[in-house]
Amino acid sequence: MTNSKRPRIHKDQNAWIDLTLSKAALMIASIVILSALYQLSTDFNDLQAQDQLDAEAFGLKNAIDDIGSSSLDNIRENATYTFNDKNIARAIVTGEYVRLEKNRNGIIFYSVKPLTFKTIPLKEEDLRNILATNFNGNDGNEDHTIDAKAATVLEILSIKGREELILNTGKRVHIEKTPIYLKNNTEVNKIELVLVYQ
C-alpha cells in the first residue's frame, strides 16, 4: 500500500472561512428577498385598498351625476345611494366634489372625484328657506319666483355649495334634482340644482 497524502479540510483554514462567508451571504440574500416579497404584498394590499376607495367615490359621483343629467320631466323622486364599504373613515360632499378617506394600517387613503352638475349639500326645505330669507320671501318655486339675476342667486348658493357635508356611511344618501325659478322682467328662467343630503 502506498502512503498517499489526502488533503484534509481541517488543515485548510481558507476553506472554512469561504464556507462561513458564503453561508452568511446566502442568509443575507434570503432576508433581502423575503423583505422585498413582504413589501410587494403590502404595496399590493395598499393598491387594492385605494382601488376600492376610488370605486366607492366613483359610485357616489355617478349617482349624483345621474340625477343631474336627468331631465326634470322624468325626475326620480328621492334617489338614494348606499355605501358598500363600511370601513370608510370620512365621506364628504360639497358643491364641487366628493371626497372619501380611509385609514388602513396608519396610512390614510384619499379619493376625490369632481362633480359635473351644480350640486348643493342641502335638503330642499333648507334650500327654500335660504332663498326665501335672501329674496323677500320668494323661495324660487313656480309660485314664488325670484326676481333677480341668475348670477346673484348662484353667488348666494355657491357659498352653501362650498360647505362640506360629512356623510354617515352607515346611512343612505338622498339625491334629488330641483328647479329654482327666476323672473327677469316678463321672462321666467330656471336653474336646475342637484341636492345631496342625509
CYANA upper distance limits for C-alpha pairs under 8 A (distance plus 0.5 A):
  7 PRO  CA     11 LYS  CA      8.31
  8 ARG  CA     12 ASP  CA      7.30
  9 ILE  CA     13 GLN  CA      7.96
  9 ILE  CA     15 ALA  CA      7.46
  9 ILE  CA     16 TRP  CA      8.37
 10 HIS  CA     16 TRP  CA      8.41
 12 ASP  CA     16 TRP  CA      7.97
 13 GLN  CA     17 ILE  CA      7.17
 14 ASN  CA     18 ASP  CA      6.70
 15 ALA  CA     19 LEU  CA      6.63
 16 TRP  CA     20 THR  CA      6.64
 17 ILE  CA     21 LEU  CA      6.57
 18 ASP  CA     22 SER  CA      6.54
 19 LEU  CA     23 LYS  CA      6.73
 20 THR  CA     24 ALA  CA      6.72
 21 LEU  CA     25 ALA  CA      6.59
 22 SER  CA     26 LEU  CA      6.58
 23 LYS  CA     27 MET  CA      6.76
 24 ALA  CA     28 ILE  CA      6.73
 25 ALA  CA     29 ALA  CA      6.57
 26 LEU  CA     30 SER  CA      6.63
 27 MET  CA     31 ILE  CA      6.75
 28 ILE  CA     32 VAL  CA      6.76
 29 ALA  CA     33 ILE  CA      6.67
 30 SER  CA     34 LEU  CA      6.57
 31 ILE  CA     35 SER  CA      6.57
 32 VAL  CA     36 ALA  CA      6.64
 33 ILE  CA     37 LEU  CA      6.74
 34 LEU  CA     38 TYR  CA      6.67
 35 SER  CA     39 GLN  CA      6.59
 36 ALA  CA     40 LEU  CA      6.63
 37 LEU  CA     41 SER  CA      6.76
 38 TYR  CA     42 THR  CA      6.71
 39 GLN  CA     43 ASP  CA      6.54
 40 LEU  CA     44 PHE  CA      6.55
 41 SER  CA     45 ASN  CA      6.71
 42 THR  CA     46 ASP  CA      6.69
 43 ASP  CA     47 LEU  CA      6.55
 44 PHE  CA     48 GLN  CA      6.63
 45 ASN  CA     49 ALA  CA      6.67
 46 ASP  CA     50 GLN  CA      6.71
 47 LEU  CA     51 ASP  CA      6.65
 48 GLN  CA     52 GLN  CA      6.72
 49 ALA  CA     53 LEU  CA      6.77
 49 ALA  CA    109 PHE  CA      8.48
 50 GLN  CA     54 ASP  CA      6.60
 50 GLN  CA    109 PHE  CA      6.86
 50 GLN  CA    110 TYR  CA      8.15
 50 GLN  CA    111 SER  CA      8.24
 51 ASP  CA     55 ALA  CA      6.63
 52 GLN  CA     56 GLU  CA      6.80
 53 LEU  CA     57 ALA  CA      6.71
 53 LEU  CA     88 ILE  CA      8.41
 53 LEU  CA    100 LEU  CA      7.54
 53 LEU  CA    101 GLU  CA      8.17
 53 LEU  CA    102 LYS  CA      7.82
 53 LEU  CA    109 PHE  CA      8.32
 53 LEU  CA    110 TYR  CA      8.04
 53 LEU  CA    111 SER  CA      6.86
 54 ASP  CA     58 PHE  CA      6.48
 54 ASP  CA    111 SER  CA      5.99
 54 ASP  CA    112 VAL  CA      8.40
 55 ALA  CA     59 GLY  CA      6.56
 56 GLU  CA     60 LEU  CA      6.92
 56 GLU  CA     83 PHE  CA      7.62
 56 GLU  CA     84 ASN  CA      7.69
 56 GLU  CA     85 ASP  CA      7.78
 57 ALA  CA     61 LYS  CA      6.64
 57 ALA  CA     98 VAL  CA      7.12
 57 ALA  CA     99 ARG  CA      7.40
 57 ALA  CA    100 LEU  CA      6.80
 57 ALA  CA    111 SER  CA      6.95
 57 ALA  CA    112 VAL  CA      7.50
 57 ALA  CA    113 LYS  CA      7.06
 58 PHE  CA     62 ASN  CA      6.48
 58 PHE  CA    113 LYS  CA      7.15
 59 GLY  CA     63 ALA  CA      6.71
 60 LEU  CA     64 ILE  CA      6.84
 60 LEU  CA     81 TYR  CA      7.26
 60 LEU  CA     98 VAL  CA      8.04
 61 LYS  CA     65 ASP  CA      6.59
 61 LYS  CA     98 VAL  CA      7.02
 61 LYS  CA    113 LYS  CA      7.15
 61 LYS  CA    114 PRO  CA      8.04
 61 LYS  CA    115 LEU  CA      6.87
 62 ASN  CA     66 ASP  CA      6.31
 63 ALA  CA     67 ILE  CA      7.09
 63 ALA  CA     80 THR  CA      8.47
 63 ALA  CA     81 TYR  CA      7.28
 63 ALA  CA    175 ILE  CA      8.34
 64 ILE  CA     68 GLY  CA      6.77
 64 ILE  CA    115 LEU  CA      8.19
 64 ILE  CA    175 ILE  CA      6.95
 64 ILE  CA    194 VAL  CA      7.78
 64 ILE  CA    196 VAL  CA      8.28
 65 ASP  CA     69 SER  CA      6.50
 65 ASP  CA    115 LEU  CA      7.38
 65 ASP  CA    116 THR  CA      6.80
 65 ASP  CA    117 PHE  CA      7.01
 66 ASP  CA     70 SER  CA      6.90
 67 ILE  CA     75 ILE  CA      7.93
 67 ILE  CA     76 ARG  CA      7.99
 67 ILE  CA     79 ALA  CA      8.25
 67 ILE  CA    175 ILE  CA      7.65
 67 ILE  CA    176 GLU  CA      6.95
 67 ILE  CA    177 LYS  CA      6.84
 67 ILE  CA    194 VAL  CA      7.56
 68 GLY  CA    116 THR  CA      8.44
 68 GLY  CA    117 PHE  CA      6.22
 68 GLY  CA    118 LYS  CA      8.33
 68 GLY  CA    177 LYS  CA      6.97
 68 GLY  CA    193 LEU  CA      7.89
 68 GLY  CA    194 VAL  CA      6.32
 69 SER  CA    117 PHE  CA      8.27
 70 SER  CA     74 ASN  CA      7.36
 70 SER  CA     75 ILE  CA      6.75
 71 SER  CA     75 ILE  CA      6.72
 72 LEU  CA    177 LYS  CA      7.89
 72 LEU  CA    178 THR  CA      8.14
 72 LEU  CA    179 PRO  CA      8.43
 75 ILE  CA    176 GLU  CA      8.34
 75 ILE  CA    177 LYS  CA      7.45
 76 ARG  CA    176 GLU  CA      7.68
 77 GLU  CA    176 GLU  CA      6.96
 78 ASN  CA    174 HIS  CA      6.38
 78 ASN  CA    175 ILE  CA      6.23
 78 ASN  CA    176 GLU  CA      5.74
 79 ALA  CA    174 HIS  CA      6.36
 79 ALA  CA    175 ILE  CA      5.68
 79 ALA  CA    176 GLU  CA      6.68
 80 THR  CA    172 ARG  CA      6.66
 80 THR  CA    173 VAL  CA      5.86
 80 THR  CA    174 HIS  CA      5.05
 80 THR  CA    175 ILE  CA      6.29
 81 TYR  CA    172 ARG  CA      6.17
 81 TYR  CA    173 VAL  CA      5.52
 81 TYR  CA    174 HIS  CA      7.10
 81 TYR  CA    175 ILE  CA      8.17
 82 THR  CA    169 THR  CA      8.11
 82 THR  CA    170 GLY  CA      8.36
 82 THR  CA    171 LYS  CA      7.41
 82 THR  CA    172 ARG  CA      5.44
 82 THR  CA    173 VAL  CA      6.90
 83 PHE  CA    169 THR  CA      6.35
 83 PHE  CA    170 GLY  CA      7.65
 83 PHE  CA    171 LYS  CA      8.43
 83 PHE  CA    172 ARG  CA      8.00
 86 LYS  CA    169 THR  CA      6.84
 86 LYS  CA    170 GLY  CA      7.17
 87 ASN  CA    102 LYS  CA      7.43
 88 ILE  CA    100 LEU  CA      7.50
 88 ILE  CA    101 GLU  CA      6.55
 88 ILE  CA    102 LYS  CA      5.33
 88 ILE  CA    103 ASN  CA      8.02
 88 ILE  CA    169 THR  CA      7.57
 89 ALA  CA    100 LEU  CA      8.15
 89 ALA  CA    101 GLU  CA      5.99
 89 ALA  CA    102 LYS  CA      5.40
 89 ALA  CA    103 ASN  CA      6.89
 90 ARG  CA     99 ARG  CA      8.48
 90 ARG  CA    100 LEU  CA      6.18
 90 ARG  CA    101 GLU  CA      5.57
 90 ARG  CA    102 LYS  CA      7.44
 90 ARG  CA    166 ILE  CA      7.53
 90 ARG  CA    167 LEU  CA      7.76
 90 ARG  CA    168 ASN  CA      8.41
 90 ARG  CA    169 THR  CA      8.34
 91 ALA  CA     98 VAL  CA      8.02
 91 ALA  CA     99 ARG  CA      6.38
 91 ALA  CA    100 LEU  CA      5.02
 91 ALA  CA    101 GLU  CA      6.99
 91 ALA  CA    166 ILE  CA      6.29
 91 ALA  CA    167 LEU  CA      5.75
 91 ALA  CA    168 ASN  CA      7.70
 91 ALA  CA    169 THR  CA      7.42
 92 ILE  CA     98 VAL  CA      6.32
 92 ILE  CA     99 ARG  CA      5.60
 92 ILE  CA    100 LEU  CA      6.82
 92 ILE  CA    164 GLU  CA      6.63
 92 ILE  CA    165 LEU  CA      5.98
 92 ILE  CA    166 ILE  CA      5.09
 92 ILE  CA    167 LEU  CA      6.36
 93 VAL  CA     97 TYR  CA      6.56
 93 VAL  CA     98 VAL  CA      5.18
 93 VAL  CA     99 ARG  CA      6.96
 93 VAL  CA    121 PRO  CA      7.18
 93 VAL  CA    164 GLU  CA      6.30
 93 VAL  CA    165 LEU  CA      5.73
 93 VAL  CA    166 ILE  CA      7.20
 93 VAL  CA    167 LEU  CA      7.98
 93 VAL  CA    196 VAL  CA      8.33
 94 THR  CA     98 VAL  CA      7.09
 94 THR  CA    119 THR  CA      7.80
 94 THR  CA    120 ILE  CA      7.25
 94 THR  CA    121 PRO  CA      6.52
 94 THR  CA    161 GLY  CA      6.19
 94 THR  CA    162 ARG  CA      6.21
 94 THR  CA    163 GLU  CA      6.44
 94 THR  CA    164 GLU  CA      5.47
 94 THR  CA    165 LEU  CA      6.79
 95 GLY  CA    115 LEU  CA      7.94
 95 GLY  CA    118 LYS  CA      6.99
 95 GLY  CA    119 THR  CA      4.98
 95 GLY  CA    120 ILE  CA      5.50
 95 GLY  CA    121 PRO  CA      7.09
 95 GLY  CA    158 SER  CA      7.98
 95 GLY  CA    160 LYS  CA      8.39
 95 GLY  CA    161 GLY  CA      4.67
 95 GLY  CA    162 ARG  CA      6.30
 95 GLY  CA    163 GLU  CA      8.17
 96 GLU  CA    114 PRO  CA      6.39
 96 GLU  CA    115 LEU  CA      5.92
 96 GLU  CA    116 THR  CA      8.39
 96 GLU  CA    118 LYS  CA      8.22
 96 GLU  CA    119 THR  CA      7.51
 96 GLU  CA    161 GLY  CA      7.81
 96 GLU  CA    162 ARG  CA      7.81
 97 TYR  CA    112 VAL  CA      7.16
 97 TYR  CA    113 LYS  CA      6.02
 97 TYR  CA    114 PRO  CA      4.68
 97 TYR  CA    115 LEU  CA      5.56
 98 VAL  CA    112 VAL  CA      6.12
 98 VAL  CA    113 LYS  CA      5.74
 98 VAL  CA    114 PRO  CA      6.87
 98 VAL  CA    115 LEU  CA      7.61
 99 ARG  CA    110 TYR  CA      7.56
 99 ARG  CA    111 SER  CA      6.14
 99 ARG  CA    112 VAL  CA      4.89
 99 ARG  CA    113 LYS  CA      7.05
100 LEU  CA    110 TYR  CA      6.27
100 LEU  CA    111 SER  CA      5.76
100 LEU  CA    112 VAL  CA      7.04
101 GLU  CA    108 ILE  CA      7.21
101 GLU  CA    109 PHE  CA      6.08
101 GLU  CA    110 TYR  CA      5.16
101 GLU  CA    111 SER  CA      7.08
102 LYS  CA    108 ILE  CA      6.13
102 LYS  CA    109 PHE  CA      5.62
102 LYS  CA    110 TYR  CA      7.15
103 ASN  CA    107 ILE  CA      6.09
103 ASN  CA    108 ILE  CA      4.94
103 ASN  CA    109 PHE  CA      6.74
104 ARG  CA    108 ILE  CA      6.88
104 ARG  CA    109 PHE  CA      8.14
115 LEU  CA    119 THR  CA      8.11
117 PHE  CA    193 LEU  CA      7.93
117 PHE  CA    194 VAL  CA      7.57
118 LYS  CA    192 GLU  CA      7.93
118 LYS  CA    193 LEU  CA      5.84
118 LYS  CA    194 VAL  CA      6.64
119 THR  CA    161 GLY  CA      7.23
119 THR  CA    193 LEU  CA      6.22
119 THR  CA    194 VAL  CA      5.09
119 THR  CA    195 LEU  CA      6.32
119 THR  CA    196 VAL  CA      7.75
120 ILE  CA    157 LEU  CA      8.01
120 ILE  CA    160 LYS  CA      7.23
120 ILE  CA    161 GLY  CA      5.32
120 ILE  CA    193 LEU  CA      7.50
120 ILE  CA    194 VAL  CA      6.74
120 ILE  CA    195 LEU  CA      5.60
120 ILE  CA    196 VAL  CA      6.89
121 PRO  CA    160 LYS  CA      8.03
121 PRO  CA    161 GLY  CA      6.93
121 PRO  CA    163 GLU  CA      8.17
121 PRO  CA    164 GLU  CA      7.99
121 PRO  CA    165 LEU  CA      6.55
121 PRO  CA    195 LEU  CA      6.22
121 PRO  CA    196 VAL  CA      5.19
121 PRO  CA    197 TYR  CA      6.27
122 LEU  CA    126 ASP  CA      6.73
122 LEU  CA    127 LEU  CA      6.75
122 LEU  CA    195 LEU  CA      6.24
122 LEU  CA    196 VAL  CA      6.36
122 LEU  CA    197 TYR  CA      6.01
123 LYS  CA    127 LEU  CA      6.81
123 LYS  CA    195 LEU  CA      6.88
123 LYS  CA    196 VAL  CA      7.40
123 LYS  CA    197 TYR  CA      6.23
124 GLU  CA    128 ARG  CA      6.62
124 GLU  CA    178 THR  CA      8.20
124 GLU  CA    195 LEU  CA      7.47
125 GLU  CA    129 ASN  CA      6.75
126 ASP  CA    130 ILE  CA      6.76
127 LEU  CA    131 LEU  CA      6.81
128 ARG  CA    132 ALA  CA      6.51
128 ARG  CA    139 ASP  CA      5.30
128 ARG  CA    140 GLY  CA      7.50
129 ASN  CA    133 THR  CA      6.56
129 ASN  CA    139 ASP  CA      7.17
130 ILE  CA    134 ASN  CA      6.79
130 ILE  CA    139 ASP  CA      8.16
131 LEU  CA    135 PHE  CA      6.37
131 LEU  CA    137 GLY  CA      8.06
131 LEU  CA    138 ASN  CA      7.15
131 LEU  CA    139 ASP  CA      5.34
131 LEU  CA    140 GLY  CA      7.35
132 ALA  CA    136 ASN  CA      6.51
132 ALA  CA    137 GLY  CA      4.54
132 ALA  CA    138 ASN  CA      5.16
132 ALA  CA    139 ASP  CA      4.81
132 ALA  CA    140 GLY  CA      8.23
133 THR  CA    137 GLY  CA      6.46
133 THR  CA    138 ASN  CA      8.41
135 PHE  CA    139 ASP  CA      7.79
135 PHE  CA    146 ILE  CA      7.06
135 PHE  CA    147 ASP  CA      8.26
138 ASN  CA    144 HIS  CA      5.43
138 ASN  CA    145 THR  CA      6.55
138 ASN  CA    146 ILE  CA      6.08
139 ASP  CA    144 HIS  CA      6.47
139 ASP  CA    145 THR  CA      7.39
139 ASP  CA    146 ILE  CA      7.36
139 ASP  CA    180 ILE  CA      8.45
140 GLY  CA    144 HIS  CA      6.05
140 GLY  CA    145 THR  CA      5.12
140 GLY  CA    146 ILE  CA      5.79
140 GLY  CA    179 PRO  CA      8.27
140 GLY  CA    180 ILE  CA      5.16
140 GLY  CA    181 TYR  CA      5.39
140 GLY  CA    182 LEU  CA      7.17
141 ASN  CA    145 THR  CA      6.30
141 ASN  CA    179 PRO  CA      7.74
141 ASN  CA    180 ILE  CA      6.35
141 ASN  CA    181 TYR  CA      6.25
142 GLU  CA    180 ILE  CA      8.38
142 GLU  CA    181 TYR  CA      6.50
144 HIS  CA    181 TYR  CA      8.42
145 THR  CA    180 ILE  CA      8.14
145 THR  CA    181 TYR  CA      5.57
145 THR  CA    182 LEU  CA      5.74
145 THR  CA    183 LYS  CA      6.48
146 ILE  CA    181 TYR  CA      6.86
146 ILE  CA    182 LEU  CA      5.19
146 ILE  CA    183 LYS  CA      6.31
147 ASP  CA    182 LEU  CA      6.42
147 ASP  CA    183 LYS  CA      5.34
147 ASP  CA    184 ASN  CA      6.69
148 ALA  CA    152 THR  CA      7.15
148 ALA  CA    153 VAL  CA      7.58
148 ALA  CA    182 LEU  CA      7.04
148 ALA  CA    183 LYS  CA      7.17
148 ALA  CA    184 ASN  CA      7.11
149 LYS  CA    153 VAL  CA      7.19
149 LYS  CA    182 LEU  CA      7.84
149 LYS  CA    184 ASN  CA      7.40
150 ALA  CA    154 LEU  CA      6.53
150 ALA  CA    182 LEU  CA      7.57
150 ALA  CA    191 ILE  CA      8.21
151 ALA  CA    155 GLU  CA      6.49
152 THR  CA    156 ILE  CA      7.05
153 VAL  CA    157 LEU  CA      6.76
154 LEU  CA    158 SER  CA      6.30
155 GLU  CA    159 ILE  CA      7.25
156 ILE  CA    160 LYS  CA      7.69
157 LEU  CA    161 GLY  CA      6.58
158 SER  CA    162 ARG  CA      6.65
159 ILE  CA    163 GLU  CA      7.52
165 LEU  CA    197 TYR  CA      8.31
167 LEU  CA    173 VAL  CA      8.12
167 LEU  CA    198 GLN  CA      7.67
168 ASN  CA    198 GLN  CA      8.46
171 LYS  CA    198 GLN  CA      7.85
172 ARG  CA    198 GLN  CA      7.05
173 VAL  CA    196 VAL  CA      7.43
173 VAL  CA    197 TYR  CA      6.45
173 VAL  CA    198 GLN  CA      5.63
174 HIS  CA    195 LEU  CA      8.44
174 HIS  CA    196 VAL  CA      6.21
174 HIS  CA    197 TYR  CA      5.80
174 HIS  CA    198 GLN  CA      6.24
175 ILE  CA    194 VAL  CA      7.40
175 ILE  CA    195 LEU  CA      6.13
175 ILE  CA    196 VAL  CA      5.21
175 ILE  CA    197 TYR  CA      7.23
176 GLU  CA    194 VAL  CA      6.14
176 GLU  CA    195 LEU  CA      5.76
176 GLU  CA    196 VAL  CA      7.31
177 LYS  CA    192 GLU  CA      7.32
177 LYS  CA    193 LEU  CA      6.07
177 LYS  CA    194 VAL  CA      4.86
177 LYS  CA    195 LEU  CA      6.50
178 THR  CA    192 GLU  CA      6.29
178 THR  CA    193 LEU  CA      5.94
178 THR  CA    194 VAL  CA      6.93
178 THR  CA    195 LEU  CA      7.86
179 PRO  CA    190 LYS  CA      6.50
179 PRO  CA    191 ILE  CA      6.02
179 PRO  CA    192 GLU  CA      4.94
179 PRO  CA    193 LEU  CA      6.68
180 ILE  CA    190 LYS  CA      5.79
180 ILE  CA    191 ILE  CA      5.58
180 ILE  CA    192 GLU  CA      6.84
180 ILE  CA    193 LEU  CA      8.17
181 TYR  CA    188 VAL  CA      7.14
181 TYR  CA    189 ASN  CA      6.24
181 TYR  CA    190 LYS  CA      4.86
181 TYR  CA    191 ILE  CA      7.05
182 LEU  CA    188 VAL  CA      6.05
182 LEU  CA    189 ASN  CA      5.66
182 LEU  CA    190 LYS  CA      6.28
182 LEU  CA    191 ILE  CA      8.25
183 LYS  CA    187 GLU  CA      6.29
183 LYS  CA    188 VAL  CA      5.00
183 LYS  CA    189 ASN  CA      6.90
184 ASN  CA    188 VAL  CA      6.77
184 ASN  CA    189 ASN  CA      8.24
